[in-house]
Structures are given as C-alpha cells and as structure tokens.
Amino acid sequence: MPESPHPAPIQRVVDAAARKGVTLDVHVFTESTHTAEDAARAVDVEVGQIVKSLVFVAPAADGSQEPVICLVSGPNRVDLARLAAVAAEPDVRRANASEAKELTGFTIGGIPPIGHVRPVRVIMDPDLGRFPVVWAAAGTPTAVFPVPPATLRMLSNAHVAPICEERRPADVLAEGSDAAFGGPVGGPIGSTRTTGAAGA
C-alpha cells in the first residue's frame, strides 16, 4: 500500500469525501487555524466563510450520548433552544472536550464536518449558503479545505435549519470592530464551543 501523503486524521477526512466522489484540496498551515478568525486570515476570506464544526450531545434511550454536530458560519452563535427544537432533543447540550474526541475521533480545534469515527447527525447553518465557497477544518488545528456549501451539505448529510441566535446590526458592527483590532470574533472551527463574541 502506498504511504498516505496526509497525517491519519486528515486522511480520514479526505477518504470520507472520496467515498462520495469528491476530491478535497486540503491546505495545511504552519500556524494554527484553530479559531474562525485565524482560519479566515490564513486563507484570506471573511470570517463568515469559515465553518465551525461544533459538537453537541443528546441523551440516547440506552443512557449513552448521541452526537449532534452543528456546522456554523464563523461569526454566528448556536441558540440552544433553537437547536433543541430543530433536533427534537430538549436536553441537548454542548459536548465537553473528552466527549467530542470520543464521539468524533478528532480533537477540538480540528474537528471536521465529515470523517467521524461513528455516524453523527449534522445540522447546518443556512448562513453558510450565502457564499460560493466556505472553509472547514480538515481534521487537525492547522488544516482546512474549501468546499461549496451544497457539496458540504451532501458530504455531511446535513439538515439545513436555523439554529443560530439572531444577530442585531449592532452586534455585526461590534464584531467588525473586534476583527479590525484582533479581537475574539471567531471561535474554534472544530470545537465543542467558541469564544468571545462568537461563542456557540
């Protein structure tokens, strides 16, 4: 067998896309693309084009935790009440770091939208559809890949639904100001939660 050109976590993502006939163009950076802001700066796009893969859990009938992954546009925050309604899971909550690792097979900061170690339910923020191309984590905190939103939806078997908080014009202006001064606009793009103004 030929040696893989990618580390194992990235290769799992590449292979998951390949099984659906999609070849990913993975970009690996020397510096972290852990936050949405970092990733946007690295690939020279606006923060809204960065896909945050946020891990939530809901209790299963057998007492285990079922993962729910939300694919969210960089500046947006998940509204737990909306997510609970969309997922029909009233007790859904954010996963902690160990739960996220166990349920997806990836560490926070690099959790991708596809390639997980088990089937997961995926819900996608409609705001991502505003862009021709978005960028998602590729399995490590330094790797991302570009993808059209429709292809991302197909690859992840995502259900598109409004799961984010309403953003007031003042919030958008504040986020723009934060970005200009290196403030906490984006949270981890592959994470259990986000930080600063864009926390999940």
MDTraj code that builds the backbone (N, CA, C; nanometers):
import mdtraj as md
import numpy as np

residues = "MET PRO GLU SER PRO HIS PRO ALA PRO ILE GLN ARG VAL VAL ASP ALA ALA ALA ARG LYS GLY VAL THR LEU ASP VAL HIS VAL PHE THR GLU SER THR HIS THR ALA GLU ASP ALA ALA ARG ALA VAL ASP VAL GLU VAL GLY GLN ILE VAL LYS SER LEU VAL PHE VAL ALA PRO ALA ALA ASP GLY SER GLN GLU PRO VAL ILE CYS LEU VAL SER GLY PRO ASN ARG VAL ASP LEU ALA ARG LEU ALA ALA VAL ALA ALA GLU PRO ASP VAL ARG ARG ALA ASN ALA SER GLU ALA LYS GLU LEU THR GLY PHE THR ILE GLY GLY ILE PRO PRO ILE GLY HIS VAL ARG PRO VAL ARG VAL ILE MET ASP PRO ASP LEU GLY ARG PHE PRO VAL VAL TRP ALA ALA ALA GLY THR PRO THR ALA VAL PHE PRO VAL PRO PRO ALA THR LEU ARG MET LEU SER ASN ALA HIS VAL ALA PRO ILE CYS GLU GLU ARG ARG PRO ALA ASP VAL LEU ALA GLU GLY SER ASP ALA ALA PHE GLY GLY PRO VAL GLY GLY PRO ILE GLY SER THR ARG THR THR GLY ALA ALA GLY ALA".split()
xyz = np.array([
    [0.0841, -0.1189, 0.0000],
    [0.0000, 0.0000, 0.0000],
    [0.0884, 0.1250, 0.0000],
    [0.0570, 0.2224, -0.0855],
    [0.1372, 0.3453, -0.0856],
    [0.1146, 0.4225, 0.0435],
    [0.2178, 0.4932, 0.0855],
    [0.2077, 0.5709, 0.2085],
    [0.1191, 0.6925, 0.1855],
    [0.0319, 0.7218, 0.2837],
    [-0.0582, 0.8357, 0.2709],
    [0.0214, 0.9656, 0.2763],
    [-0.0149, 1.0649, 0.1924],
    [0.0546, 1.1931, 0.1972],
    [0.0100, 1.2784, 0.3159],
    [-0.0965, 1.2375, 0.3847],
    [-0.1514, 1.3163, 0.4935],
    [-0.1395, 1.2429, 0.6270],
    [-0.1350, 1.3175, 0.7379],
    [-0.1489, 1.2541, 0.8690],
    [-0.2831, 1.1821, 0.8776],
    [-0.2929, 1.0833, 0.9655],
    [-0.4122, 0.9988, 0.9731],
    [-0.5431, 1.0763, 0.9895],
    [-0.5498, 1.1789, 1.0779],
    [-0.6777, 1.2498, 1.0922],
    [-0.7235, 1.3171, 0.9630],
    [-0.6277, 1.3795, 0.8907],
    [-0.6631, 1.4441, 0.7641],
    [-0.7026, 1.3391, 0.6613],
    [-0.6313, 1.2275, 0.6589],
    [-0.6613, 1.1229, 0.5614],
    [-0.8031, 1.0688, 0.5799],
    [-0.8490, 1.0594, 0.7048],
    [-0.9863, 1.0134, 0.7286],
    [-1.0882, 1.1072, 0.6649],
    [-1.0598, 1.2372, 0.6708],
    [-1.1486, 1.3360, 0.6103],
    [-1.1445, 1.3243, 0.4579],
    [-1.0238, 1.3157, 0.4039],
    [-1.0065, 1.3025, 0.2582],
    [-1.0758, 1.1765, 0.2071],
    [-1.0592, 1.0655, 0.2794],
    [-1.1204, 0.9392, 0.2382],
    [-1.2725, 0.9459, 0.2452],
    [-1.3262, 1.0135, 0.3484],
    [-1.4720, 1.0254, 0.3607],
    [-1.5305, 1.1003, 0.2414],
    [-1.4608, 1.2060, 0.1970],
    [-1.5073, 1.2800, 0.0796],
    [-1.4932, 1.1963, -0.0468],
    [-1.3824, 1.1239, -0.0577],
    [-1.3579, 1.0427, -0.1766],
    [-1.4654, 0.9359, -0.1943],
    [-1.5156, 0.8823, -0.0823],
    [-1.6220, 0.7806, -0.0919],
    [-1.7486, 0.8366, -0.1550],
    [-1.7628, 0.9687, -0.1542],
    [-1.8783, 1.0317, -0.2184],
    [-1.8399, 1.1021, -0.3484],
    [-1.7217, 1.0686, -0.3981],
    [-1.6799, 1.1192, -0.5281],
    [-1.6248, 1.2598, -0.5274],
    [-1.5836, 1.3104, -0.4111],
    [-1.5320, 1.4465, -0.4008],
    [-1.3841, 1.4422, -0.3607],
    [-1.3011, 1.5137, -0.4345],
    [-1.1594, 1.5259, -0.4024],
    [-1.1370, 1.6570, -0.3286],
    [-1.0854, 1.6498, -0.2083],
    [-1.0636, 1.7697, -0.1284],
    [-0.9262, 1.8304, -0.1550],
    [-0.9220, 1.9627, -0.1530],
    [-0.7971, 2.0369, -0.1661],
    [-0.7594, 2.0870, -0.0263],
    [-0.6847, 2.0055, 0.0473],
    [-0.6525, 2.0371, 0.1860],
    [-0.5345, 2.1333, 0.1925],
    [-0.5511, 2.2397, 0.2695],
    [-0.4451, 2.3377, 0.2920],
    [-0.3943, 2.3204, 0.4349],
    [-0.2645, 2.2977, 0.4493],
    [-0.2046, 2.2805, 0.5812],
    [-0.1118, 2.3987, 0.6074],
    [-0.1278, 2.4594, 0.7244],
    [-0.0507, 2.5780, 0.7599],
    [0.0454, 2.5476, 0.8742],
    [0.1498, 2.6285, 0.8832],
    [0.2446, 2.6107, 0.9924],
    [0.1873, 2.6643, 1.1230],
    [0.0982, 2.7641, 1.1128],
    [0.0348, 2.8198, 1.2315],
    [-0.1075, 2.7687, 1.2427],
    [-0.1614, 2.7727, 1.3627],
    [-0.2939, 2.7182, 1.3892],
    [-0.4040, 2.7949, 1.3168],
    [-0.5023, 2.7195, 1.2675],
    [-0.6261, 2.7784, 1.2164],
    [-0.7394, 2.7427, 1.3127],
    [-0.7042, 2.7341, 1.4407],
    [-0.7942, 2.6881, 1.5465],
    [-0.9199, 2.7736, 1.5580],
    [-0.9074, 2.9059, 1.5475],
    [-1.0257, 2.9906, 1.5565],
    [-1.0721, 3.0304, 1.4168],
    [-1.1990, 3.0693, 1.4104],
    [-1.2536, 3.1148, 1.2822],
    [-1.1756, 3.2341, 1.2307],
    [-1.1356, 3.3223, 1.3199],
    [-1.0601, 3.4403, 1.2793],
    [-0.9234, 3.4005, 1.2227],
    [-0.8555, 3.3063, 1.2902],
    [-0.7256, 3.2582, 1.2413],
    [-0.7395, 3.1970, 1.1019],
    [-0.8423, 3.1134, 1.0863],
    [-0.8627, 3.0457, 0.9583],
    [-0.8935, 3.1454, 0.8472],
    [-0.9783, 3.2439, 0.8775],
    [-1.0135, 3.3440, 0.7767],
    [-0.8905, 3.4215, 0.7318],
    [-0.8046, 3.4552, 0.8285],
    [-0.6829, 3.5287, 0.7954],
    [-0.5892, 3.4417, 0.7113],
    [-0.5803, 3.3134, 0.7460],
    [-0.4880, 3.2237, 0.6755],
    [-0.5259, 3.2057, 0.5292],
    [-0.6555, 3.1980, 0.5007],
    [-0.6975, 3.1718, 0.3621],
    [-0.7521, 3.2967, 0.2941],
    [-0.7456, 3.4115, 0.3652],
    [-0.7830, 3.5412, 0.3091],
    [-0.9290, 3.5450, 0.2640],
    [-1.0178, 3.5078, 0.3552],
    [-1.1616, 3.5190, 0.3298],
    [-1.2257, 3.5850, 0.4510],
    [-1.3541, 3.6197, 0.4401],
    [-1.4209, 3.6787, 0.5553],
    [-1.4597, 3.5693, 0.6548],
    [-1.4763, 3.6094, 0.7798],
    [-1.4998, 3.5129, 0.8868],
    [-1.6263, 3.4309, 0.8612],
    [-1.7255, 3.4903, 0.7966],
    [-1.8499, 3.4182, 0.7683],
    [-1.8310, 3.2956, 0.6811],
    [-1.7204, 3.2899, 0.6066],
    [-1.6943, 3.1758, 0.5188],
    [-1.6281, 3.0588, 0.5909],
    [-1.5983, 3.0775, 0.7186],
    [-1.5368, 2.9707, 0.7963],
    [-1.6450, 2.8861, 0.8624],
    [-1.6347, 2.7550, 0.8440],
    [-1.7308, 2.6606, 0.9019],
    [-1.6793, 2.6158, 1.0388],
    [-1.7563, 2.6436, 1.1426],
    [-1.7238, 2.5907, 1.2752],
    [-1.8020, 2.4604, 1.2926],
    [-1.7316, 2.3517, 1.3197],
    [-1.7967, 2.2232, 1.3478],
    [-1.8086, 2.2095, 1.4995],
    [-1.9263, 2.2382, 1.5520],
    [-1.9487, 2.2418, 1.6966],
    [-2.0206, 2.1149, 1.7404],
    [-1.9681, 2.0514, 1.8432],
    [-2.0216, 1.9226, 1.8872],
    [-2.1150, 1.9408, 2.0068],
    [-2.2349, 1.8873, 1.9920],
    [-2.3346, 1.8843, 2.0991],
    [-2.3719, 1.7384, 2.1243],
    [-2.4319, 1.7112, 2.2381],
    [-2.4753, 1.5755, 2.2682],
    [-2.6183, 1.5775, 2.3203],
    [-2.6888, 1.4683, 2.2915],
    [-2.8247, 1.4486, 2.3408],
    [-2.8325, 1.3083, 2.4000],
    [-2.9066, 1.2895, 2.5081],
    [-2.9147, 1.1574, 2.5707],
    [-2.9904, 1.0574, 2.4833],
    [-2.9327, 0.9384, 2.4679],
    [-2.9989, 0.8311, 2.3938],
    [-3.0817, 0.7463, 2.4896],
    [-3.1667, 0.6618, 2.4347],
    [-3.2560, 0.5788, 2.5165],
    [-3.1789, 0.4848, 2.6085],
    [-3.0603, 0.4427, 2.5637],
    [-2.9817, 0.3486, 2.6454],
    [-2.8911, 0.4181, 2.7469],
    [-2.9039, 0.5494, 2.7579],
    [-2.8242, 0.6234, 2.8544],
    [-2.6942, 0.6785, 2.7992],
    [-2.6593, 0.6406, 2.6768],
    [-2.5376, 0.6935, 2.6148],
    [-2.5648, 0.8331, 2.5594],
    [-2.4610, 0.8940, 2.5033],
    [-2.4742, 1.0261, 2.4431],
    [-2.4685, 1.0154, 2.2917],
    [-2.5660, 1.0766, 2.2253],
    [-2.5677, 1.0803, 2.0790],
    [-2.5129, 1.2147, 2.0328],
    [-2.4137, 1.2135, 1.9430],
    [-2.3570, 1.3403, 1.8974],
    [-2.4458, 1.4116, 1.7958],
    [-2.4477, 1.5429, 1.8055],
    [-2.5110, 1.6291, 1.7058],
    [-2.4069, 1.7343, 1.6696],
    [-2.3698, 1.7392, 1.5441],
    [-2.2692, 1.8367, 1.5018],
    [-2.3386, 1.9506, 1.4275],
    [-2.3085, 2.0726, 1.4696],
    [-2.3639, 2.1915, 1.4046],
    [-2.2548, 2.2566, 1.3211],
    [-2.2816, 2.2749, 1.1930],
    [-2.1894, 2.3447, 1.1033],
    [-2.2351, 2.4896, 1.0970],
    [-2.1549, 2.5785, 1.1539],
    [-2.1987, 2.7152, 1.1800],
    [-2.1047, 2.8157, 1.1146],
    [-2.1613, 2.9192, 1.0544],
    [-2.0828, 3.0274, 0.9969],
    [-2.0030, 3.0990, 1.1060],
    [-1.8780, 3.1347, 1.0753],
    [-1.7827, 3.1883, 1.1715],
    [-1.8324, 3.2835, 1.2781],
    [-1.9056, 3.3910, 1.2434],
    [-1.9455, 3.4873, 1.3456],
    [-2.0666, 3.4435, 1.4283],
    [-2.1341, 3.3383, 1.3874],
    [-2.2630, 3.3034, 1.4475],
    [-2.2499, 3.2231, 1.5764],
    [-2.3549, 3.2302, 1.6577],
    [-2.3632, 3.1573, 1.7841],
    [-2.4834, 3.0635, 1.7776],
    [-2.4635, 2.9404, 1.8215],
    [-2.5761, 2.8463, 1.8271],
    [-2.6702, 2.8862, 1.9403],
    [-2.7998, 2.8875, 1.9096],
    [-2.9046, 2.9109, 2.0097],
    [-2.9528, 2.7727, 2.0551],
    [-2.9245, 2.7371, 2.1805],
    [-2.9571, 2.6022, 2.2287],
    [-3.1058, 2.5712, 2.2172],
    [-3.1909, 2.6700, 2.2404],
    [-3.3357, 2.6468, 2.2310],
    [-3.3748, 2.6138, 2.0872],
    [-3.3178, 2.6857, 1.9928],
    [-3.3467, 2.6572, 1.8514],
    [-3.2936, 2.5198, 1.8124],
    [-3.1722, 2.4898, 1.8568],
    [-3.1148, 2.3594, 1.8256],
    [-3.2005, 2.2475, 1.8844],
    [-3.2459, 2.2645, 2.0077],
    [-3.3296, 2.1633, 2.0721],
    [-3.4576, 2.1405, 1.9930],
    [-3.5158, 2.2496, 1.9416],
    [-3.6396, 2.2376, 1.8640],
    [-3.6141, 2.1697, 1.7298],
    [-3.5079, 2.2108, 1.6607],
    [-3.4767, 2.1541, 1.5291],
    [-3.4420, 2.0065, 1.5406],
    [-3.3625, 1.9728, 1.6429],
    [-3.3172, 1.8347, 1.6605],
    [-3.4190, 1.7475, 1.7335],
    [-3.5277, 1.8111, 1.7845],
    [-3.6267, 1.7403, 1.8666],
    [-3.5592, 1.6709, 1.9841],
    [-3.4630, 1.7417, 2.0431],
    [-3.3861, 1.6906, 2.1574],
    [-3.3865, 1.7974, 2.2660],
    [-3.4854, 1.7962, 2.3560],
    [-3.4954, 1.9041, 2.4553],
    [-3.3774, 1.9127, 2.5502],
    [-3.3038, 1.8033, 2.5671],
    [-3.1921, 1.8024, 2.6617],
    [-3.0560, 1.8113, 2.5946],
    [-3.0519, 1.8595, 2.4714],
    [-2.9237, 1.8728, 2.4021],
    [-2.8365, 1.9748, 2.4747],
    [-2.7064, 1.9486, 2.4761],
    [-2.6112, 2.0390, 2.5410],
    [-2.4781, 2.0320, 2.4675],
    [-2.3917, 2.1273, 2.4984],
    [-2.2576, 2.1247, 2.4397],
    [-2.1803, 2.0048, 2.4921],
    [-2.1021, 1.9422, 2.4059],
    [-2.0143, 1.8335, 2.4491],
    [-1.8907, 1.8921, 2.5153],
    [-1.8332, 1.8174, 2.6072],
    [-1.7032, 1.8605, 2.6598],
    [-1.5929, 1.8038, 2.5701],
    [-1.4695, 1.8418, 2.5981],
    [-1.3587, 1.8048, 2.5091],
    [-1.3418, 1.6543, 2.4966],
    [-1.3541, 1.5816, 2.6078],
    [-1.3352, 1.4366, 2.6014],
    [-1.4505, 1.3693, 2.5273],
    [-1.5726, 1.4187, 2.5473],
    [-1.6867, 1.3635, 2.4737],
    [-1.6710, 1.3876, 2.3240],
    [-1.6281, 1.5076, 2.2877],
    [-1.6103, 1.5400, 2.1461],
    [-1.5068, 1.4485, 2.0816],
    [-1.3965, 1.4252, 2.1523],
    [-1.2918, 1.3379, 2.0997],
    [-1.3431, 1.1944, 2.0844],
    [-1.4137, 1.1457, 2.1858],
    [-1.4629, 1.0084, 2.1825],
    [-1.5674, 0.9881, 2.0731],
    [-1.6546, 1.0853, 2.0555],
    [-1.7671, 1.0696, 1.9636],
    [-1.7311, 1.0975, 1.8174],
    [-1.6274, 1.1782, 1.7953],
    [-1.5906, 1.2112, 1.6570],
    [-1.4575, 1.1503, 1.6148],
    [-1.3691, 1.1237, 1.7114],
    [-1.2359, 1.0749, 1.6775],
    [-1.1365, 1.1854, 1.6501],
    [-1.1784, 1.3105, 1.6689],
    [-1.0909, 1.4250, 1.6427],
    [-1.0824, 1.5128, 1.7674],
    [-0.9698, 1.5838, 1.7805],
    [-0.9531, 1.6725, 1.8948],
    [-1.0077, 1.8109, 1.8623],
    [-1.0491, 1.8835, 1.9681],
    [-1.1058, 2.0160, 1.9466],
    [-1.0043, 2.1060, 1.8776],
    [-1.0561, 2.1942, 1.7954],
    [-0.9708, 2.2807, 1.7145],
    [-0.9513, 2.2267, 1.5747],
    [-0.9754, 2.0955, 1.5563],
    [-0.9574, 2.0368, 1.4239],
    [-1.0727, 1.9462, 1.3828],
    [-1.1851, 1.9521, 1.4565],
    [-1.2977, 1.8631, 1.4254],
    [-1.3587, 1.9012, 1.2909],
    [-1.3604, 1.8079, 1.1959],
    [-1.4119, 1.8361, 1.0625],
    [-1.5619, 1.8069, 1.0542],
    [-1.6254, 1.8447, 0.9439],
    [-1.7676, 1.8150, 0.9259],
    [-1.7945, 1.6710, 0.8817],
    [-1.6906, 1.5996, 0.8418],
    [-1.7049, 1.4623, 0.7915],
    [-1.5893, 1.3774, 0.8443],
    [-1.5983, 1.2440, 0.8231],
    [-1.4874, 1.1559, 0.8573],
    [-1.4852, 1.1101, 1.0017],
    [-1.5973, 1.1225, 1.0717],
    [-1.6008, 1.0869, 1.2134],
    [-1.5981, 0.9356, 1.2328],
    [-1.5660, 0.8938, 1.3554],
    [-1.5497, 0.7519, 1.3837],
    [-1.6838, 0.6788, 1.3956],
    [-1.7929, 0.7521, 1.4002],
    [-1.9251, 0.6912, 1.4092],
    [-2.0243, 0.7810, 1.3367],
    [-2.1398, 0.7285, 1.2999],
    [-2.2400, 0.8144, 1.2365],
    [-2.2831, 0.9266, 1.3313],
    [-2.2964, 1.0458, 1.2774],
    [-2.3406, 1.1593, 1.3575],
    [-2.4509, 1.2338, 1.2821],
    [-2.5386, 1.2963, 1.3582],
    [-2.6393, 1.3826, 1.2972],
    [-2.5772, 1.5203, 1.2770],
    [-2.5965, 1.5788, 1.1591],
    [-2.5354, 1.7075, 1.1278],
    [-2.6441, 1.8078, 1.0904],
    [-2.6368, 1.9255, 1.1511],
    [-2.7298, 2.0339, 1.1204],
    [-2.6472, 2.1536, 1.0755],
    [-2.6894, 2.2154, 0.9657],
    [-2.6080, 2.3185, 0.9004],
    [-2.6771, 2.4541, 0.9059],
    [-2.6000, 2.5546, 0.9423],
    [-2.6442, 2.6936, 0.9482],
    [-2.6739, 2.7447, 0.8067],
    [-2.7965, 2.7953, 0.7798],
    [-2.8277, 2.8448, 0.6450],
    [-2.7375, 2.9588, 0.6005],
    [-2.6778, 3.0331, 0.6940],
    [-2.5916, 3.1453, 0.6561],
    [-2.4736, 3.1026, 0.5704],
    [-2.4307, 2.9772, 0.5839],
    [-2.3187, 2.9305, 0.5029],
    [-2.3529, 2.9321, 0.3545],
    [-2.4814, 2.9201, 0.3228],
    [-2.5241, 2.9201, 0.1829],
    [-2.5119, 3.0542, 0.1145],
    [-2.4756, 3.1587, 0.1882],
    [-2.4597, 3.2912, 0.1273],
    [-2.3323, 3.3020, 0.0450],
    [-2.2426, 3.2058, 0.0623],
    [-2.1114, 3.2151, -0.0005],
    [-2.0954, 3.1081, -0.1084],
    [-2.0198, 3.1373, -0.2150],
    [-1.9940, 3.0346, -0.3161],
    [-1.9050, 2.9230, -0.2636],
    [-1.8144, 2.9586, -0.1717],
    [-1.7210, 2.8615, -0.1140],
    [-1.7052, 2.8923, 0.0342],
    [-1.7015, 2.7871, 0.1149],
    [-1.6719, 2.8018, 0.2578],
    [-1.5525, 2.7131, 0.2912],
    [-1.4947, 2.7338, 0.4103],
    [-1.3743, 2.6613, 0.4511],
    [-1.3996, 2.5900, 0.5822],
    [-1.3642, 2.4618, 0.5884],
    [-1.3892, 2.3812, 0.7080],
    [-1.2600, 2.3156, 0.7560],
    [-1.2585, 2.2783, 0.8832],
    [-1.1440, 2.2069, 0.9391],
    [-1.1288, 2.0716, 0.8706],
    [-1.0037, 2.0304, 0.8524],
    [-0.9752, 1.9054, 0.7813],
    [-0.9173, 1.7979, 0.8716],
    [-0.9430, 1.8094, 1.0027],
    [-0.9015, 1.7017, 1.0915],
    [-0.7933, 1.7360, 1.1913],
    [-0.7229, 1.8487, 1.1685],
    [-0.6219, 1.8952, 1.2646],
    [-0.6373, 2.0459, 1.2792],
    [-0.5810, 2.1057, 1.3851],
    [-0.5938, 2.2502, 1.4047],
    [-0.5168, 2.3359, 1.3044],
    [-0.4428, 2.2741, 1.2138],
    [-0.3679, 2.3516, 1.1149],
    [-0.4109, 2.3222, 0.9710],
    [-0.5188, 2.2467, 0.9533],
    [-0.5595, 2.2069, 0.8186],
    [-0.7048, 2.2446, 0.7920],
    [-0.7292, 2.2998, 0.6723],
    [-0.8642, 2.3370, 0.6305],
    [-0.8827, 2.3005, 0.4836],
    [-1.0087, 2.2975, 0.4399],
    [-1.0350, 2.2724, 0.2984],
    [-1.1519, 2.3581, 0.2521],
    [-1.1468, 2.4045, 0.1244],
    [-1.2571, 2.4806, 0.0681],
    [-1.3607, 2.3872, 0.0078],
    [-1.4881, 2.4294, 0.0140],
    [-1.5941, 2.3462, -0.0408],
    [-1.7181, 2.4325, -0.0656],
    [-1.7884, 2.4127, -0.1765],
    [-1.9153, 2.4821, -0.1940],
    [-2.0155, 2.4351, -0.0880],
    [-2.0994, 2.5246, -0.0351],
    [-2.1929, 2.4833, 0.0686],
    [-2.2819, 2.3651, 0.0297],
    [-2.3252, 2.3603, -0.0954],
    [-2.4105, 2.2488, -0.1373],
    [-2.3348, 2.1161, -0.1316],
    [-2.2065, 2.1190, -0.1648],
    [-2.1245, 1.9984, -0.1570],
    [-2.1009, 1.9596, -0.0116],
    [-2.0783, 2.0592, 0.0731],
    [-2.0620, 2.0330, 0.2156],
    [-2.1871, 1.9671, 0.2729],
    [-2.3000, 2.0172, 0.2334],
    [-2.4264, 1.9592, 0.2799],
    [-2.4380, 1.8130, 0.2368],
    [-2.4023, 1.7843, 0.1116],
    [-2.4091, 1.6480, 0.0609],
    [-2.3101, 1.5566, 0.1326],
    [-2.1868, 1.6048, 0.1495],
    [-2.0833, 1.5227, 0.2120],
    [-2.1188, 1.4854, 0.3556],
    [-2.1783, 1.5793, 0.4278],
    [-2.2062, 1.5586, 0.5701],
    [-2.3476, 1.5100, 0.5974],
    [-2.4272, 1.4925, 0.4905],
    [-2.5685, 1.4552, 0.5070],
    [-2.6397, 1.5523, 0.6015],
    [-2.6092, 1.6798, 0.5857],
    [-2.6587, 1.7800, 0.6796],
    [-2.8033, 1.8194, 0.6517],
    [-2.8721, 1.8499, 0.7588],
    [-3.0047, 1.9107, 0.7535],
    [-2.9856, 2.0603, 0.7747],
    [-3.0302, 2.1425, 0.6807],
    [-3.0137, 2.2869, 0.6919],
    [-3.1324, 2.3446, 0.7687],
    [-3.1033, 2.4166, 0.8764],
    [-3.2102, 2.4716, 0.9605],
    [-3.1561, 2.5885, 1.0415],
    [-3.2425, 2.6835, 1.0787],
    [-3.1981, 2.7986, 1.1589],
    [-3.1726, 2.7582, 1.3035],
    [-3.0463, 2.7502, 1.3400],
    [-3.0082, 2.7056, 1.4746],
    [-2.9277, 2.8119, 1.5484],
    [-2.9103, 2.9286, 1.4869],
    [-2.8258, 3.0312, 1.5467],
    [-2.9077, 3.1462, 1.6028],
    [-2.8447, 3.2191, 1.6956],
    [-2.9076, 3.3370, 1.7522],
    [-2.9247, 3.4432, 1.6448],
    [-3.0305, 3.5234, 1.6590],
    [-3.0467, 3.6384, 1.5713],
    [-2.9357, 3.7373, 1.6023],
    [-2.8780, 3.7932, 1.4980],
    [-2.7699, 3.8897, 1.5177],
    [-2.8193, 4.0291, 1.4853],
    [-2.8127, 4.1169, 1.5834],
    [-2.8562, 4.2546, 1.5638],
    [-2.7512, 4.3300, 1.4834],
    [-2.7912, 4.4346, 1.4098],
    [-2.6919, 4.5136, 1.3348],
    [-2.5783, 4.5633, 1.4229],
    [-2.6100, 4.6003, 1.5486],
    [-2.5050, 4.6486, 1.6392],
    [-2.4026, 4.5392, 1.6676],
    [-2.4500, 4.4134, 1.6769],
    [-2.3581, 4.3027, 1.7016],
    [-2.2628, 4.2852, 1.5839],
    [-2.3180, 4.2963, 1.4631],
    [-2.2358, 4.2800, 1.3432],
    [-2.1284, 4.3879, 1.3389],
    [-2.1673, 4.5132, 1.3707],
    [-2.0708, 4.6225, 1.3711],
    [-1.9625, 4.5993, 1.4768],
    [-2.0044, 4.5521, 1.5938],
    [-1.9084, 4.5263, 1.7014],
    [-1.8103, 4.4185, 1.6614],
    [-1.8591, 4.3145, 1.5943],
    [-1.7706, 4.2068, 1.5512],
    [-1.6699, 4.2573, 1.4496],
    [-1.7157, 4.3462, 1.3602],
    [-1.6241, 4.4038, 1.2624],
    [-1.5161, 4.4848, 1.3302],
    [-1.5534, 4.5569, 1.4354],
    [-1.4566, 4.6343, 1.5110],
    [-1.3568, 4.5430, 1.5809],
    [-1.4063, 4.4354, 1.6415],
    [-1.3185, 4.3388, 1.7076],
    [-1.2188, 4.2810, 1.6088],
    [-1.2691, 4.2473, 1.4899],
    [-1.1814, 4.1858, 1.3901],
    [-1.0684, 4.2805, 1.3520],
    [-1.1020, 4.4098, 1.3398],
    [-1.0024, 4.5070, 1.2996],
    [-0.8900, 4.5194, 1.4015],
    [-0.9233, 4.4905, 1.5279],
    [-0.8235, 4.5034, 1.6334],
    [-0.7787, 4.3686, 1.6883],
    [-0.8045, 4.2633, 1.6107],
    [-0.7598, 4.1311, 1.6530],
    [-0.8402, 4.0757, 1.7683],
    [-0.9641, 4.1210, 1.7840],
    [-1.0484, 4.0762, 1.8944],
    [-1.1041, 3.9377, 1.8711],
    [-1.1794, 3.8846, 1.9693],
    [-1.2271, 3.7459, 1.9647],
    [-1.3530, 3.7304, 1.8807],
    [-1.3381, 3.7423, 1.7502],
    [-1.4541, 3.7277, 1.6623],
    [-1.4924, 3.5826, 1.6469],
    [-1.3966, 3.4993, 1.6098],
    [-1.4284, 3.3598, 1.5811],
    [-1.3907, 3.2695, 1.6951],
    [-1.4604, 3.1573, 1.7047],
    [-1.4218, 3.0543, 1.7997],
    [-1.3558, 2.9409, 1.7253],
    [-1.3213, 2.8340, 1.7951],
    [-1.2586, 2.7195, 1.7295],
    [-1.3448, 2.6667, 1.6155],
    [-1.2837, 2.6386, 1.5012],
    [-1.3638, 2.5942, 1.3886],
    [-1.3982, 2.4463, 1.3984],
    [-1.3288, 2.3748, 1.4809],
    [-1.3654, 2.2353, 1.5033],
    [-1.3650, 2.2124, 1.6530],
    [-1.4721, 2.2465, 1.7207],
    [-1.4666, 2.2578, 1.8646],
    [-1.5993, 2.2235, 1.9295],
    [-1.5966, 2.2152, 2.0627],
    [-1.7201, 2.1962, 2.1360],
    [-1.7874, 2.3288, 2.1639],
    [-1.7132, 2.4372, 2.1582],
    [-1.7712, 2.5678, 2.1838],
    [-1.6809, 2.6733, 2.1231],
    [-1.7292, 2.7967, 2.1206],
    [-1.6493, 2.9047, 2.0664],
    [-1.6266, 3.0087, 2.1737],
    [-1.5410, 3.1064, 2.1406],
    [-1.5021, 3.2037, 2.2411],
    [-1.5440, 3.3424, 2.2010],
    [-1.5440, 3.4330, 2.2967],
    [-1.5665, 3.5724, 2.2674],
    [-1.7027, 3.5998, 2.2085],
    [-1.7080, 3.6958, 2.1171],
    [-1.8346, 3.7428, 2.0626],
    [-1.9076, 3.6366, 1.9829],
    [-1.8360, 3.5362, 1.9365],
    [-1.8995, 3.4372, 1.8508],
    [-1.9128, 3.3017, 1.9180],
    [-1.9226, 3.2989, 2.0461],
    [-1.9348, 3.1719, 2.1163],
    [-2.0619, 3.0994, 2.0816],
    [-2.0592, 2.9658, 2.0886],
    [-2.1760, 2.8875, 2.0499],
    [-2.2776, 2.8935, 2.1601],
])
top = md.Topology()
chain = top.add_chain()
for i, resn in enumerate(residues, 1):
    res = top.add_residue(resn, chain, resSeq=i)
    for name in ("N", "CA", "C"):
        top.add_atom(name, md.element.get_by_symbol(name[0]), res)
traj = md.Trajectory(xyz[None], top)
